[in-house]
C-alpha cells in the first residue's frame, strides 16, 4: 500500500503529462499535468477515446496501435497535436507498451518550456531596464532640484516683473521634468494589501474607459466565476489594467477601426511557472482588441520605458503596468497581429506579503 501511494503521489506531482490508454486508445488514467494539457478533468475523460481530446494525425494514431500490437516503445519529437478547444500544441512524447495493461503515454509540452524561457527573458530584461532607469532618474533629479532652487532665488532678486516670466518657465519646466522622472520610477508607495475581486476591478476599468470613449467602444466579457479573491493592491491593479485598456482604446480610435471591440477574458490556470517560480493557481486576464496591431519592431520592447508607437504617447503606461504586476509576483505578456492585439496578465492567487495589512 505504501509503495502504491508513493507511486501515485509521484505521478501526480510530475510536470510531464502521463496517460494510460487501453487497446482501443481510450483513457484509463491521467495525472494532473495531463488534465491541464487536455484542459479537462480525468473524471470527464476516463474511458473516452484519446483522439477526441488530443487529435494527432492519422499516421500517429496508427503508430500507437502498432506499438500496442508489437510491444515496441517509441518516441516522437515536436509533434503537432490539437486540443478539443482548438489549441495547437507542439509536444515531445514517448510511448511505452505495458503488456496487456495498455500504453503508457508521456507528453512534454514544448510550448510550455518555450514559454518559461520567454518569460524568464522578459522578466530579466524588464528588471535590467528598470534598474537602469532608476539610476538615471536619480541622477536627473539631483541637478533638477538645484536648478529649480536657483531659479526661485533669482526670481526674488529680480525687480523687473517681465523677467519673472523667464524664471517661471525654468521653475515650471523643472517641475515638469521632476514629474516625468517620478513617473519613470513607477509605483514608489508600498502596496496597500487587501482582498481583491478581479471582476470588480475589471468592471470599474470598463466603466472608466467607456465614459472616456463616449460609449463608442464595445466591451465583450468572458469571465470565469470560479476565480477566488486574492490579496493585492486594488488601486495599483486598477492602474495597470487601465493603462492597457486605455492604450487599446486609443489604438482603436487612432486607426478609426470599424466596430471597435475589446474582449476581456478571465481564467484560473493551474500549475503555472512564472520566471523561475511555480504557482499552484494563477489568475489570467486577457485584454484583446480588434485594432491595427502593434508594429512588429515594437512588440518585443513595448514594456521598456519611453517606448511608444504614438506620436503623443509618453511610453510609460505599459512599463508602469508591468512594474505593478511584477510587484504582485506576476507578469504581462503581449502578442499582436493586424486585427488582434492580446495582452495577458498573469497574477498568482496565493501570495505572501511581509509586513502588509
CORTAHU-V906071 format. One line per field, one symbol per residue. phi: phi as a letter, one per 20 degrees, with the letter a starting at -180 (. if undefined). psi: psi as a letter, one per 20 degrees, with the letter a starting at -180 (. if undefined). A space follows every 50 residues. Layout:
# CORTAHU-V906071
phi=???
psi=???
This chain:
# CORTAHU-V906071
phi=.fffffffffgfdfeefccddefemefdbbegfffffelaefgfdgmegg ffdbeefffffffffffffemefbccdlfdccfffneeddcdbcccfclf fpdeddcdffgfffffffffffffffffffffffffffffffffffffff ffffffeeeffffffffffffffffffffffffffmgdeffeebfcdfff fffffgffffffemmededddceefffffceaegffffffffgfffgfgf ffffelfflfccedcdbeddldedmddedfbceddddcddefneggfdge cfeffmebedfdeemdgfffgffffffemdbddbcbbgnbdcdcedcged ccdeldd
psi=gghgggghhggijqipppqpqahjkqphqprhhhghgilqqhhhipjqpg ihinorrhhhghhghhhhghjpqrqpqlqpqprhijppqoqpqqpoqmci ibpopppoohggghgggggggggggghgggggggggghhhhghghggggh hgghhhiphohhihhghhgggghggghghgghhhiapiqqqnprppohhg gghggggghgghikkipppppnqoiiprqrpaoggghggggggghhgggh ggghjlpqlpqppopqqoqqlppocjppphppppopoprkairpphiigi jiiqqjpqjqhjqhjhghgggghghhhkjaqpqpqqrpiopppopoopio qpppkq.
